[in-house]
Amino acid sequence: MDYKNIITTKLDKHRGNPCIRCIWIIGIVIIFFTMACGETRVLQETKAVVASLPPLPSPKLEETDLPPTTLEPEEMETIVPSPTGESVETTSTSKANIDSVEGMHAMVKEQLTQSNGGYFILQFNDFPPDQDTQSKLKASNVILFDHIPESAYYAYLPPESLSTLEELLQIGVLRQVDPIPNSDKLEAGLLEKMQADPQQDIAVIVQFFEEPSATDQKNLEALLELSAYSFGPVNFAEGTVAAKDIEKILSLSFVKWVEEQLVNQLFEE
């Protein structure tokens, strides 16, 4: 509806009567005021209604159940020096291709693969070893010496015995193959004397598992001022050595025992 034209027509109609014209103007003002108030009230009521409405739920992302991811261990690359030290090669050390036998000391395997063998400790699960086990050891040129505590023997192990030893470890006949600790080769009283004065010379008896080879004798004589050898049922050497070098003698694989030679023994014929 065109309110502007209606109001203009009414006012022009009563242009000659000021009183009626004034009444119309007052009425028009009242009407517009009422309309304005009404719009304000409606707006406020609208806001109140909107405020009272519950909040719209926000969109929820549904989680997708993903299967757990299993990471496979990566293979590590290890640089392995060659025995000669001239070159290196990269080999994989993944679990599938580690070449080791539980129960064999790393030093034993190293000596059996890189030297002429040596003297070690064989510890058995069943003691004494049965005839079949003894036959396998003999066929591999293994020599058993003294029986020692905890179901074990001192033994000479040549390089060709490695596969037999690994087999006996795998089937549970052998428990351990270990080096002989130097402390097991040394007289307790001699250790105290070595520690008291490392520079002193001490007369000693050096006992062997077997008659040492010419090379072994040469290695011993580089440390020991030799007096005499004795080969037979018991193999040993007599001589004088600096206390600080006794540990080096103990490190020789063919040496079984070192003890001090007492004064009364020096004069025995």
C-alpha positions in Angstrom: 0.0 0.0 0.0 1.2 3.5 -0.9 1.0 5.3 2.4 2.7 8.4 1.1 0.0 9.1 -1.6 -2.8 8.5 0.9 -1.4 10.9 3.5 -0.6 13.6 0.9 -4.2 13.4 -0.4 -5.8 13.7 3.0 -3.6 16.7 4.0 -4.3 18.4 0.7 -8.1 17.8 1.2 -8.1 19.7 4.5 -5.6 22.3 3.5 -8.2 25.0 4.3 -9.0 23.7 7.7 -5.9 23.9 9.9 -7.5 22.2 12.9 -8.4 19.0 11.0 -5.0 19.1 9.2 -3.2 19.2 12.5 -5.3 16.3 13.8 -4.3 14.3 10.7 -0.6 15.1 11.2 -0.7 14.0 14.9 -2.5 10.8 13.9 0.1 10.1 11.3 2.9 10.5 13.8 1.2 8.2 16.3 0.7 5.5 13.6 4.3 5.6 12.5 5.5 5.5 16.1 3.3 2.5 16.8 4.6 0.7 13.8 8.2 1.4 14.7 7.6 0.1 18.3 6.0 -2.9 16.9 8.9 -3.8 14.6 11.3 -3.4 17.5 9.3 -5.7 19.7 9.0 -8.3 17.0 12.8 -8.1 16.4 13.4 -8.6 20.1 11.0 -11.5 20.3 12.6 -13.1 17.3 16.0 -12.8 18.9 14.7 -14.4 22.1 13.2 -17.3 20.2 16.4 -17.9 18.2 18.4 -17.8 21.5 16.1 -20.4 23.1 16.5 -22.9 20.3 18.9 -25.8 21.0 22.3 -25.6 19.1 22.5 -27.5 15.9 24.6 -30.6 16.2 28.0 -30.1 14.6 29.0 -32.7 12.0 30.8 -35.6 13.6 33.6 -37.3 11.8 33.4 -41.0 12.1 36.6 -42.8 12.9 37.5 -45.6 10.6 39.0 -48.6 12.3 42.2 -49.2 10.6 44.1 -52.4 11.0 47.3 -52.0 13.1 50.4 -51.6 11.0 53.2 -54.0 11.7 56.6 -52.8 10.8 59.0 -55.5 9.8 62.6 -55.0 11.1 64.8 -53.7 8.5 68.0 -55.5 7.6 71.1 -53.7 8.8 74.1 -53.6 6.7 77.3 -54.5 8.5 80.8 -53.9 7.2 82.8 -57.0 7.8 86.6 -56.8 7.4 88.3 -59.6 5.6 90.8 -61.7 7.6 93.7 -60.1 5.6 92.6 -56.5 6.2 92.9 -55.7 2.5 89.2 -55.2 1.7 85.8 -55.1 3.2 82.4 -56.4 2.0 78.9 -55.5 3.0 76.8 -58.4 4.4 73.3 -58.5 5.7 72.8 -59.2 9.4 69.1 -59.9 9.4 67.8 -62.5 11.8 67.5 -65.1 9.0 71.2 -65.3 8.1 73.2 -64.8 11.3 75.7 -67.6 11.3 76.2 -68.5 15.0 75.8 -71.4 17.3 74.7 -70.8 20.8 77.1 -72.2 23.3 80.4 -71.6 21.4 82.5 -68.7 22.5 83.4 -66.3 19.7 87.1 -66.7 20.4 87.0 -70.4 20.0 85.3 -70.2 16.6 87.8 -67.6 15.5 90.8 -69.7 16.5 89.3 -72.8 14.8 88.7 -70.9 11.6 91.9 -68.8 11.5 94.6 -70.9 13.1 95.7 -74.5 13.7 93.3 -74.9 16.6 94.1 -74.9 20.3 93.2 -76.0 23.8 89.8 -75.3 25.2 87.1 -76.4 27.7 84.3 -78.7 26.6 81.4 -78.8 28.9 78.8 -81.6 28.5 75.1 -81.8 29.4 75.4 -85.6 30.0 78.6 -86.7 31.7 80.6 -88.7 30.9 79.9 -88.5 27.2 78.6 -91.7 25.7 80.5 -93.9 23.3 78.8 -92.4 20.2 79.9 -88.9 21.2 83.4 -90.0 22.0 83.6 -91.7 18.6 82.5 -88.5 16.8 85.1 -86.4 18.7 87.8 -88.9 18.0 86.9 -88.9 14.3 87.3 -85.1 14.3 90.8 -85.5 16.0 89.6 -84.0 19.3 91.8 -85.0 22.3 90.2 -85.0 25.7 92.6 -84.4 28.7 91.9 -83.8 32.4 88.3 -84.0 33.7 87.5 -80.7 35.5 84.5 -79.6 37.6 81.0 -79.1 36.1 81.0 -82.0 33.7 83.9 -80.6 31.6 87.2 -81.6 30.0 90.3 -79.8 28.9 90.5 -80.6 25.2 92.6 -80.0 22.1 90.3 -78.9 19.2 91.7 -78.9 15.7 90.1 -76.8 12.9 88.4 -79.8 11.3 86.4 -80.4 14.5 84.3 -77.2 14.2 81.4 -78.8 12.3 81.2 -81.7 14.8 81.3 -79.3 17.8 78.5 -77.3 16.2 76.4 -80.4 15.7 76.9 -81.6 19.3 75.9 -78.1 20.5 72.8 -78.1 18.4 71.5 -81.5 19.5 72.3 -80.7 23.2 75.2 -83.1 23.9 77.5 -80.2 24.5 76.6 -77.3 26.7 79.5 -74.9 26.2 82.8 -74.6 24.3 85.0 -71.9 26.0 88.5 -70.7 26.2 90.5 -71.6 29.3 90.7 -68.6 31.6 94.3 -67.5 32.4 93.3 -67.5 36.1 92.7 -71.3 35.9 96.3 -71.8 34.8 98.0 -69.9 37.5 99.1 -70.9 41.1 97.4 -68.5 43.6 100.6 -67.8 45.5 102.4 -66.8 42.3 99.7 -64.3 41.5 100.3 -62.5 44.8 104.1 -62.4 44.1 103.5 -61.0 40.6 101.4 -58.2 42.0 103.9 -57.4 44.8 106.8 -56.7 42.4 106.1 -56.9 38.6 109.8 -56.3 37.8 111.3 -59.2 39.8 112.5 -62.4 38.2 110.8 -65.6 39.3 111.8 -69.2 38.8 108.8 -71.1 37.4 107.6 -74.4 36.1 105.5 -74.2 33.0 103.4 -77.3 32.3 102.1 -78.2 28.8 99.1 -80.2 27.7 101.3 -82.0 25.2 104.9 -81.8 23.9 104.9 -78.3 22.3 105.9 -77.9 18.6 109.1 -76.2 17.6 107.2 -73.0 16.9 105.5 -73.2 20.3 108.8 -73.7 22.1 110.2 -70.6 20.3 107.3 -68.5 21.4 107.8 -69.6 25.0 111.5 -69.0 25.0 110.9 -65.4 23.9 109.4 -64.9 27.3 111.1 -67.5 29.5 114.9 -67.8 30.3 114.9 -71.6 29.8 116.7 -74.0 32.1 115.3 -77.3 30.8 112.5 -79.1 29.1 111.0 -82.5 30.2 108.8 -84.5 27.8 107.1 -87.7 28.7 104.1 -88.6 30.9 104.3 -84.9 32.1 105.5 -82.2 29.7 107.0 -79.1 31.3 109.8 -76.5 31.2 111.8 -74.9 33.9 113.2 -71.4 33.8 113.2 -67.8 35.0 110.7 -65.1 33.9 110.0 -61.5 34.7 106.8 -61.3 36.8 105.3 -58.9 34.3 105.7 -61.5 31.5 103.9 -64.4 33.3 100.5 -63.2 32.0 101.9 -63.5 28.4 103.0 -67.1 29.1 99.5 -67.9 30.4 98.0 -66.6 27.1 99.8 -69.3 25.1 97.2 -71.9 24.3 99.4 -74.9 24.8 100.3 -73.9 28.4 98.3 -75.8 31.0 99.7 -74.5 34.3 102.3 -72.2 35.7 103.6 -72.4 39.3 106.6 -71.1 41.2 109.6 -73.3 41.4 110.6 -73.5 45.0 114.2 -73.3 46.2 114.3 -77.0 47.3 113.1 -78.0 43.8 115.9 -76.2 42.1 118.5 -78.5 43.7 116.6 -81.8 43.1 118.4 -84.1 40.7 
